[in-house]
């Protein structure tokens, strides 16, 4: 065995054999747990579904308030770092380090790996749902499906897809980038805990931390891919009309499994090509297609209504952000049930996505300052999400309010709602043509997210080394990810994927809290050292 020494953190990797360059405890332990979950769901799907649902109920019931306050903490710490001058100016890497990617490519990769897929599904789905039911409607403040409900629609949509979501990714990415590039520690999750635990991370404790990150990554990306392939299948149905793909308005399991095979096959090929080739090229492509689709809704959608919703929504969101971010509803009440099904589900989803997105953000952000990194990874993606939700979702709302849709969008499955909007706006031929573009866009988002996740898992397993490019290990993890998604889809569809993700997010959320404390401690030490050095220079 060789030992990579970086300050007081040493991660053992194999010298030879199949696992050369990888930590065997983390790699094999992660594979055993993921494969066990997949086999359990395949062999005993009913039992797996019931047990996972039971555990999910306990997690949401007992830790709902914890998720709310934890997410508020992450957002507060991020903005504190950006606003404190001595912290914000710290460069990730050496003082002369230059960014590897242009700002456009950097932002494209962050957005595509972040929540691009989910946004494409929920930009229509969430505003339409909240148009019929949200806390203001439940409390009787406004009437469901009325023009008065529009303000509250975007208050809650923006809450879920705004600053809180992107702060989670930024905080993990900042932690990994700082400890990896400035402290010269391995680019892996345990490094973010080094100021608190030091050499204790060298052994099994550190291995367990990294295994938890791998599990959260696999389960978090599984949910995202699940939503993506569902919408992908709905798009193919809208284009082809193939009846076997839909049942009672929802994509069939066979359709989603077929889409899964296509997506994961392409994503594995992309992952083999590396970040600088396949992932960068696909990220630029999906960002370009996103702008084209957005331009379509800008030109032909409900533009003035969307602009009004965007302006009013942002102001309302900023005014109510703190009380909403700290609000905890009573369990077992209608408002409590809504919060568990929406806000707490989202917070668990973003936390499960943290290791994957955060590490990916870190890998592509060397040479950025702390302030540039935080603002670039939070403010710009948040604004783009808001624009998407108002222009795409606002057009759907306008069609329903005007009576033109007559419930066609409201009654559709969430995976098919954006296609129903196109069907109402355009001629059949034009709607199919636009559906083709959305399917291609979905495919690029899916492939980018999946191959990025596979590369991140290999980085964690290799003790933070980004040099592990063995195609065999990339293909194996691509196969493992495919197997767990397929098994959970068979066991209970998208609901089973969501349940497994919520459970997997909980242990990593505790690690996230520790990473936050650790990063605050490290930044304080960094700025204090710089102040002392500056004082010594001035005195000399």
ABEGO torsion letter per residue (X at the ends): XBBBBBEABBBBBBABEAABGBBAAAAAAAAAAAAAAAAAAAABAAAAAAAAAAAAAAAAAAAAAAAAAAAAAAAAAAAAAAABAAAAABBBEBAABBBABBAAAAAAAAAAABAAAAAAAAAAAAAAAAAABBAAAAAGABBBGBAAAAAAAAAAAAAAABAAAAAAAAAAAAAAAAAAAAAGBBBBAAAAAAAAAEAAAABAAAAAAAAAAAAAAAAAAAAAAAAAAAAAAAAAAAAAGBAAABBGGBBBAAAAAAAAAAAAAAAAAAAAAEAABAAAAAAAAAAAAAAAAAAAAAAABBAAAAAAAAAAAAAAAAAAAAAAAABBBBBGBAAAAAAAAAAAAAAAAAAAAAAAAAAAAAAAABGBBAAAAAAAAAAAAAAAAAAAAAAAAAAAAAAAAAGAAGGAAAABBAAAAAAAAAAAABBAAAAAAAAAAAAAAAAAAAAAAAAAAAAAAAAAAAGGBAABABAAAAAAAAAAAAAAAAAAAAAAEAAAAAAAAAAAAAAAAAAAAAAAAAAAAAAAAAAAAAAAAAAAAAAX
